Amino acid sequence: MSRKCSFCGSTDFRAAEVQYVYRNNGSMLIVNGVPCEECTYCGERYYEADVLKKIEREFEAIRSGKRRPQRELTVPIDDYSRLVG
């Protein structure tokens, strides 16, 4: 039985390594090189549960100070209402 994309219905996938943004309570961790299966038609991505659990554990280790990230960056944040106001 083949996988079917839950977004577009395509059955064509490719193995990929992508950038994943993990968000938790207003904090973020950007992880490069995350393995996934990607729909070749619409680009929807599917991750193995153990991959996502590892990212979550690493985020908690960084947040608690047990581990340092490879690098950090500052990201400006604004509200849409201020942009169109």
C-alpha positions in Angstrom: 0.0 0.0 0.0 1.5 3.4 -1.0 1.4 6.6 0.9 -1.0 9.3 -0.2 -0.5 13.0 0.5 -3.2 14.1 2.9 -3.1 17.6 1.4 -3.3 17.0 -2.4 -3.8 13.3 -2.8 -0.6 12.6 -4.7 1.3 9.3 -4.2 4.6 10.7 -5.4 7.2 11.4 -2.7 10.9 11.9 -2.5 13.4 11.7 0.4 14.6 15.1 1.4 16.6 16.9 4.1 15.0 20.2 5.0 15.0 23.1 7.4 12.5 22.5 10.2 11.2 25.2 12.6 10.2 23.9 16.0 8.0 26.3 18.0 7.1 26.0 21.7 5.5 28.7 23.9 6.8 31.6 21.8 10.3 30.2 21.4 11.8 28.6 18.3 14.5 26.3 17.2 15.6 26.1 13.6 17.1 22.8 12.6 18.8 22.2 9.3 19.2 18.9 7.5 16.1 17.2 9.0 15.1 14.1 7.1 11.6 13.8 5.7 9.4 12.6 2.9 8.2 15.4 0.7 5.3 15.3 -1.7 6.7 16.0 -5.2 3.4 17.7 -6.3 2.6 20.1 -3.4 5.7 20.0 -1.2 3.8 18.8 2.0 6.4 17.2 4.3 6.1 14.1 6.4 8.4 13.4 9.4 9.1 10.2 11.3 7.9 10.5 15.0 11.4 9.7 16.3 12.9 12.6 14.3 10.4 15.1 15.8 10.9 13.7 19.3 14.7 14.1 19.0 14.2 17.8 18.0 11.9 18.3 20.9 14.5 16.8 23.3 17.3 19.0 21.9 15.1 22.1 22.2 14.5 21.3 25.9 18.3 20.7 26.4 19.1 24.1 24.8 16.3 25.9 26.7 17.5 24.5 30.0 21.1 25.4 29.4 22.4 21.8 29.2 23.4 22.3 25.5 24.3 25.2 23.4 23.0 25.7 19.9 25.4 25.9 17.0 24.5 29.5 16.5 21.8 32.1 17.4 20.2 34.8 15.4 17.9 37.7 16.2 14.6 37.9 14.3 12.4 41.0 14.1 8.8 40.4 15.0 5.8 42.7 14.3 2.0 42.5 14.1 0.3 42.5 10.8 -2.1 45.3 12.0 0.9 47.6 12.4 2.1 46.8 8.8 -1.2 47.8 7.1 -2.2 50.4 9.7 
